[in-house]
Amino acid sequence: MKRYSVLYHIITGASSARRVPQLTQALAPLIQQLMVLQTANAKEVLSPRELSLSGSVRLITSYFR
């Protein structure tokens, strides 16, 4: 099985944000570090704290608009 060093996951929609914790757990064996960027709508549904509880997740908290 191929293992990746970094994966960038951009969460843009509120409806898809609910599935991210399960997706994160499924990807954990395949990657060393998961970089997550949430839009404002996704943050309303999924707490950044909930994502940070996973060991391999690194949250990107700000970006240029």
N, C-alpha and C positions, 0 to 999 in steps of 0.2 A: 504494500500500500504506500502510495506516495505521500510524503509529509511536506507541507508548505510552511515557510517561515512566518509570513504575514498575510493576513486577509483583511481587506477593508470592506466593511458592511455599512451601507448608508440606508438608514431607516427613514422612509419618506412619508408613509401613509399611516393613518391611525388604525385602520383595519388590519393591516399586516403587522403592526407593532406587537400585537398580542401573541404572535407566534415566535417572536424572536428568542425568548428564553429556551424554548425547546430546540430551536435551530442552533443556538449557541452550544447547547449540550451535545448535539449530534456532530457538530464540527470540531469540538475540542480534541478528539484523537487525531485529527488531520492537520492541525495548525499549531504553531508555537505561540503566536500572538494574534488576537483579533482586535482590530481597531474599529470602533463603532462611532458613527456620527448620526445623531438624531435631529430631525427637523422639529419645529415647534409643535406641529400636530402629533407627531409620534411621542413627544415628551408628555403630552397630556394624557396619553393612554398607558405608557410604559415609563415607570420611574427610572431615571439614570442610576439610582442606588440599587435597584433590583438587578440591573445589568452588571454593575460593578462587583456584585457578590460572586460572580463566576471568576475563577482564577486567571484565565487567559485573556480576559477582556480589558481593553484600555479605551476609556471613553475620551472622545474628542469633544470638549465642552464649548469651544468657540471656533468660529470660522468667518472668513470674510464674505460679506454679502454683495 
